[in-house]
Amino acid sequence: MADPNGTIQQKAQYHLSSLDKELSKYPQLNQLEAQTSVPKVYVVLGLGALYFFLIFFNIAGEFLVNTAGFAIPAYYSLGALFSSGKTDDTQWLTYWVVYAFLTVVESAINAVYWFPFYYTFKFVFIMWMALPQTGGAQIMFRSLLQPLFARFYQDSRSTSEQLRSQADKASSKTQ
């Protein structure tokens, strides 16, 4: 295997082999590779480049960006719902809250008319937010939404905790 700290060609080969190893987990891609004799990594990279090209030149940009912002996280959110761990649930719940908030803000200001290459930047931003490795959704939540909304939920938590403790006291007196 190539050294990731070597020449550009060695780095590229290392990343291609890493991606190929990851893509080998999907039987459909292995089958496609066997039938077409085209390495699955080139098929995936080619489709990704075509997808980005269409977004960059705004050929169905809104549809493609919204599809990526919904379909990929929805797939992983469903996986999180069926898993027993809680970490992935938090990751995807945070993503959906931030995504919904930004979608509402975006529709209110109609940003697409204000910024050139808007969908290109939105696509990169959404992928940054969606990838668990980058933690983008958590960063956006902590830096934008938490300061805005924390005061509303701090009060409601203390109120609900007070009500819960009063209910516990009342139920213990009746028993």
Secondary structure as the mmCIF struct_conf table of DSSP 4:
data_model
#
loop_
_struct_conf.conf_type_id
_struct_conf.id
_struct_conf.beg_label_comp_id
_struct_conf.beg_label_asym_id
_struct_conf.beg_label_seq_id
_struct_conf.end_label_comp_id
_struct_conf.end_label_asym_id
_struct_conf.end_label_seq_id
TURN_TY1_P TURN_TY1_P1 PRO A 4 ASN A 5
BEND BEND1 GLY A 6 GLY A 6
HELX_RH_AL_P HELX_RH_AL_P1 ILE A 8 LEU A 23
TURN_TY1_P TURN_TY1_P2 SER A 24 LYS A 25
HELX_RH_AL_P HELX_RH_AL_P2 PRO A 27 THR A 36
BEND BEND2 VAL A 38 VAL A 38
HELX_RH_AL_P HELX_RH_AL_P3 LYS A 40 PHE A 56
TURN_TY1_P TURN_TY1_P3 PHE A 57 ASN A 58
BEND BEND3 ILE A 59 ALA A 60
HELX_RH_AL_P HELX_RH_AL_P4 GLY A 61 PHE A 82
BEND BEND4 SER A 83 SER A 84
BEND BEND5 LYS A 86 LYS A 86
HELX_RH_AL_P HELX_RH_AL_P5 THR A 87 ILE A 109
TURN_TY1_P TURN_TY1_P4 ASN A 110 ASN A 110
HELX_RH_3T_P HELX_RH_3T_P1 ALA A 111 TYR A 113
TURN_TY1_P TURN_TY1_P5 TRP A 114 TRP A 114
BEND BEND6 PHE A 115 PHE A 115
TURN_TY1_P TURN_TY1_P6 PRO A 116 PHE A 117
HELX_RH_AL_P HELX_RH_AL_P6 TYR A 118 ALA A 130
TURN_TY1_P TURN_TY1_P7 PRO A 132 GLY A 135
HELX_RH_AL_P HELX_RH_AL_P7 GLY A 136 MET A 140
HELX_RH_PI_P HELX_RH_PI_P1 PHE A 141 LEU A 145
HELX_RH_AL_P HELX_RH_AL_P8 GLN A 146 THR A 174
#
